[in-house]
Structure formats: structure tokens, C-alpha cells
Amino acid sequence: RATTGGVVWDGTSDWVIGYNRFLGNCLIFDAELWGILDGLKLIQRRGHSSVVIHFDSLEVVKAIHGNISKISNSALIRRIHRILSQESQ
């Protein structure tokens, strides 16, 4: 059973909001992608203009960056790319 979540901090390192989600049965890799996707959707809805994402899974970061130039087999990665492409920064 998997859960995911994260914390959004502002530019002065003050806590803004936390989030989490119960995912049920899924791979750890997918749970980490869900955490990034949920965080991006949250900050996009809140209208933040500049974001830095800190993440501790090199495998996930490589998968996201490695699929920018080609079509990804992962729907989660495609959704992350779609949000990132909508933002100017």
C-alpha cells in the first residue's frame, strides 16, 4: 500500500501547505511520480509563478528529464511534462 505527499514552502522557507494522497497498491516509482504531479497541480492552482522542486529520487528525476525529448510510455510523466510546459519557469 502506498501513499504520497509533499510540502510547499515559500521563498523565505515558510510553510505554505502540505498535501498527501492514499494510492493503494502501486510501485514506489509511480508513488513518487504522483507526489510530483500532485504538488505541481497544487502550486499551479494556487498561482505560484516560480517553483523549485527538491526531490530525493534520482531515478524519478532522470525519468522525467530523460523523456523530455521523446514520447514517454508513462502517463504520469506525460502529465508532469504537460504542466511544466504550461509554465514559463
N, C-alpha and C positions, 0 to 999 in steps of 0.2 A: 504494500500500500504506500502510495506516495503523496506528498504534499509539496507545495512550493510557496514561495513568498519573497518579500524583499522590503526594503526601507527606502524612502525618498528623503534626501537631505537637501537643504538649500545651499546657496553659495557661501554661507557663513557657518556651515556644518550644523545647522539647527534641524531637528527632526521635523518633517512636514507631514508624512503619512506612512503607515505601514500597510502591507497587504498580504493576503495568503489565500490559498485555494487547496481544497482536497481534490486529488486527481484519481484516486482509486488505484487500480493496477496499471502501472506503466513503467517504462525503462527510466533509469536515473537520468540518462541523456535527455530524454523528452521532458522530464520534470524540470530540468534546468532551462530548457528552451521555453517552456511555459512560463517560468519565472521572469525571463527577459521579456517575453511577449506581453504578459500582464502588466509589468512595470512600464513598458513603452506605451501601452494603451492608456494607462492611468495618467502618466505625465502629459500625454498628448491631449487628453480630455481636459486636464487642468490648465492647459495653455502655456506650459513652460516653453521658453524659446531656446534654451541652451542646456544640453544634458551631457553628463559624463557618466558612463556605465562602468562600474567596477564589478568584475566577476572573477571567480576563483577556479573556473574550469577551462583550462587551455584547450581541451578537446572541443568544447562548445564554441569558444571564440574562433578557433581555426575553422570549424564547420561553417560558421556564419560568414567569416571573411573569405573563406575558400570558395564559397558558392556565389559570390557577387558577380563574377564574370560568366557564369554558366547557370543553366536552369537546375534548380535543386529538386531532388526527389522528396524532400521533406516539406510538407505543407506548413509546418511551424516556421521553418527558416524562410520560406517564401512570404509568409505573413509578416515576419520581422523585417525582411527587406522592403516590403511594401510600405510599412510605417516609416522606416528610415529614409526611403526615397521621397516621401511626402514632406519631410522636414528639411529645412535649409542647412541646419548644422547638425 
